[in-house]
Amino acid sequence: MHPSLLPELRPQTPLVVLVDDTRAFRDRRSHLQVRRGHDAVELLRAVGDRQIDELWLDYELLGGTTSVAAVDHLVARAERGNRLGVDVIEVHSARVPEALHITQRLQRAGYRARRCYVQGIWTRFDPATHDEWRPDASAGIAEHPTSRRADASGPADVTEGFRA
């Protein structure tokens, strides 16, 4: 379970969500990561009404998907008067026109969204050392924060978005 989802640890462990197919955090901060647009929507649904401290959005994602589906989900919630609690949304896409568009849509919906140009915080996503959260029909977010793959040595231990 991601530590920020345990009520007793919530004040000490921020909930950080990264929607990006090629980048990961260089500093190995605790986070939940998705690499496909539809998975981003499912993760936001699984988070429910929990407060997200940071939501990082790339535009272009795996499988020809984009973060537009996640943005649509966030905007629709705001329009229904049920805005997702997010402290800040950092839009860090290299696709400038698309990033500007989704940033403006989120701002108009009342979210604190901004363009992020910081480069030094990233490392390349490596499936051997990083994990991504994938929806699982039989498990909620508490039971399934990242995908767990088995290898020759058995199930991998997953800690805060990275293989231990």
C-alpha positions as CSV (number, residue, x, y, z in Angstrom):
1,M,0.0,0.0,0.0
2,H,1.3,3.5,-0.8
3,P,2.1,5.0,2.6
4,S,0.1,8.2,1.9
5,L,-3.1,6.2,1.7
6,L,-2.8,5.0,5.3
7,P,-4.7,7.5,7.5
8,E,-2.2,7.4,10.3
9,L,0.7,8.2,7.9
10,R,-1.1,10.8,5.7
11,P,0.5,13.9,7.4
12,Q,4.0,12.5,6.9
13,T,3.7,11.0,3.4
14,P,2.5,13.2,0.6
15,L,0.4,11.6,-2.2
16,V,2.2,12.3,-5.5
17,V,0.8,11.1,-8.8
18,L,3.0,11.1,-11.9
19,V,1.4,10.6,-15.3
20,D,4.4,10.1,-17.7
21,D,5.5,7.4,-20.0
22,T,9.2,8.2,-20.3
23,R,10.3,10.0,-17.1
24,A,10.6,9.1,-13.4
25,F,11.7,11.2,-10.5
26,R,15.4,11.3,-10.1
27,D,15.2,11.7,-6.3
28,R,13.1,8.5,-5.9
29,R,10.3,10.3,-4.1
30,S,7.3,8.2,-3.1
31,H,4.7,8.4,-5.8
32,L,2.2,6.5,-7.9
33,Q,2.9,6.4,-11.6
34,V,0.9,5.6,-14.7
35,R,2.1,5.6,-18.3
36,R,-1.2,5.5,-20.3
37,G,-4.1,7.9,-20.5
38,H,-6.8,5.4,-19.5
39,D,-4.8,4.3,-16.5
40,A,-4.5,7.9,-15.4
41,V,-8.3,8.1,-15.3
42,E,-8.6,4.9,-13.4
43,L,-6.0,6.0,-10.9
44,L,-7.8,9.3,-10.3
45,R,-11.0,7.4,-9.8
46,A,-9.3,5.0,-7.4
47,V,-7.9,7.9,-5.4
48,G,-11.5,9.1,-5.0
49,D,-11.8,12.0,-2.5
50,R,-8.3,11.7,-1.1
51,Q,-6.2,14.8,-1.3
52,I,-3.4,14.7,-3.9
53,D,-0.4,16.8,-2.9
54,E,1.1,16.9,-6.4
55,L,-0.2,15.7,-9.8
56,W,2.4,15.8,-12.6
57,L,1.0,15.5,-16.1
58,D,2.9,14.8,-19.3
59,Y,0.8,15.2,-22.5
60,E,1.8,12.4,-24.9
61,L,1.7,8.9,-23.3
62,L,2.2,5.2,-24.2
63,G,0.0,3.5,-26.7
64,G,-0.9,6.6,-28.6
65,T,-2.8,7.9,-25.6
66,T,-2.5,11.4,-24.0
67,S,-3.4,12.9,-20.6
68,V,-6.4,14.6,-22.2
69,A,-8.7,11.8,-20.7
70,A,-7.4,12.6,-17.2
71,V,-7.9,16.3,-17.8
72,D,-11.4,15.7,-19.1
73,H,-12.1,13.6,-15.9
74,L,-10.8,16.4,-13.7
75,V,-12.7,19.1,-15.5
76,A,-15.9,17.1,-15.5
77,R,-15.6,16.6,-11.7
78,A,-15.2,20.3,-11.3
79,E,-18.2,21.0,-13.5
80,R,-20.3,18.7,-11.3
81,G,-19.2,20.6,-8.2
82,N,-17.0,17.8,-7.0
83,R,-13.5,19.0,-7.8
84,L,-10.7,16.5,-6.9
85,G,-8.6,17.8,-4.1
86,V,-5.2,18.6,-5.6
87,D,-2.7,21.0,-4.1
88,V,-0.9,21.6,-7.4
89,I,-1.0,20.2,-10.9
90,E,2.4,20.5,-12.7
91,V,2.1,20.2,-16.5
92,H,5.6,19.2,-17.7
93,S,5.1,18.2,-21.3
94,A,7.6,19.1,-24.0
95,R,4.6,19.6,-26.3
96,V,4.2,23.3,-25.7
97,P,0.8,24.1,-27.4
98,E,-0.9,21.0,-25.9
99,A,0.6,21.6,-22.5
100,L,-0.6,25.2,-22.5
101,H,-4.1,24.1,-23.6
102,I,-4.5,21.5,-20.8
103,T,-3.0,23.9,-18.2
104,Q,-5.5,26.6,-19.2
105,R,-8.4,24.1,-19.1
106,L,-7.5,23.0,-15.6
107,Q,-7.1,26.6,-14.4
108,R,-10.5,27.5,-15.8
109,A,-12.0,24.6,-13.9
110,G,-10.5,26.0,-10.7
111,Y,-7.4,23.8,-10.3
112,R,-4.0,25.3,-9.3
113,A,-2.3,24.2,-12.5
114,R,0.9,25.5,-13.9
115,R,3.5,24.8,-16.6
116,C,6.7,23.2,-15.2
117,Y,9.9,23.6,-17.1
118,V,12.3,22.0,-14.5
119,Q,14.5,19.5,-16.2
120,G,17.0,18.3,-13.5
121,I,14.4,16.3,-11.5
122,W,13.9,13.6,-14.1
123,T,15.6,10.3,-15.0
124,R,14.5,8.0,-17.7
125,F,11.7,5.5,-16.8
126,D,13.3,2.0,-16.6
127,P,10.9,-0.9,-16.1
128,A,13.7,-2.8,-14.3
129,T,13.8,-0.3,-11.5
130,H,10.5,1.6,-11.7
131,D,7.0,0.4,-11.4
132,E,3.8,1.8,-12.8
133,W,0.3,1.5,-11.2
134,R,-2.1,-0.5,-13.3
135,P,-5.8,-0.9,-12.7
136,D,-6.9,-4.3,-11.4
137,A,-10.5,-5.1,-11.2
138,S,-10.1,-7.2,-8.1
139,A,-8.0,-4.7,-6.1
140,G,-8.5,-1.1,-5.1
141,I,-5.8,1.5,-4.8
142,A,-4.9,0.4,-1.2
143,E,-4.2,-3.2,-2.3
144,H,-2.6,-2.4,-5.6
145,P,-0.5,0.8,-5.7
146,T,1.9,-0.4,-8.4
147,S,2.0,-3.4,-10.8
148,R,3.9,-6.3,-9.3
149,R,5.8,-8.5,-11.8
150,A,7.2,-11.8,-10.9
151,D,10.7,-12.7,-12.1
152,A,13.0,-15.7,-11.7
153,S,13.6,-14.8,-8.0
154,G,9.9,-14.6,-7.3
155,P,7.6,-11.6,-6.7
156,A,9.2,-8.2,-6.6
157,D,9.0,-6.1,-3.5
158,V,7.6,-2.7,-4.4
159,T,8.4,0.2,-2.2
160,E,7.1,3.7,-3.0
161,G,7.2,3.3,-6.8
162,F,10.6,1.6,-7.0
163,R,11.7,-2.0,-6.8
164,A,13.4,-2.7,-3.5
